Amino acid sequence: MAKAKKLYYSISEVAELAKLEPHVLRFWEKEFPQLKPKKSRGGNRTYQPKDIQTIYRIKQLLYEKGFTIEGARSQLKDASKEEKAELTAKGLIEQLKKELNELLGLFS
């Protein structure tokens, strides 16, 4: 049976998963507005799976694709805009489907 994913990870767990040092993750938090892990009452960072995905994306852009910090930041910003536009389009399509089904109901 597969182990369930955790909801929150500590900085040391994330650093180990991503094969990065914790100070790199703390630096990236300052450089990338998309990376904002929550903090516990004790002030410890708690990363969610979406944060970890962002870390992997940043690592890929910087280390594999050779982007600068500014270039990687721009890439993430553009991707975020595309995702928002896609969600908006999906919402419009769903609303249109609903209205068409209501019209079909009137003529049935």
C-alpha positions, 0 to 999 in steps of 0.5 A, a space after each residue: 500500500 502506498 504511503 499517504 503524502 504529508 500535508 506539511 513538510 519541514 525545511 530539512 525534509 524539503 531540503 533533503 527531497 530537493 537535494 538543496 541546502 536549507 539556506 538555499 530555500 530561505 534565499 529563494 523565499 526572498 527572491 521568488 514571491 511564488 514561494 511562501 511557505 507558512 510558518 508554524 506557531 514556533 516560527 518554523 517553515 511548513 512547506 505544502 506540496 505546492 511549495 515543493 513543486 515550485 521549488 522543483 520548478 525553480 531548481 530546474 530553471 536555475 540549474 538545468 536550464 541556466 536561467 538567472 534569478 531574474 529570468 527564473 522569476 519572470 518564467 514563474 510569473 508568466 506561467 502563473 498568468 497562463 494558469 490563471 487564464 486557463 482556470 478562467 477559461 475553464 470556468 467560462 466553459 463550465 458556466 456555458 455548459 450549465 446554461 446550455 443544459 438548462 436550455 436543453 431542459 426547457 426544450 425537452 
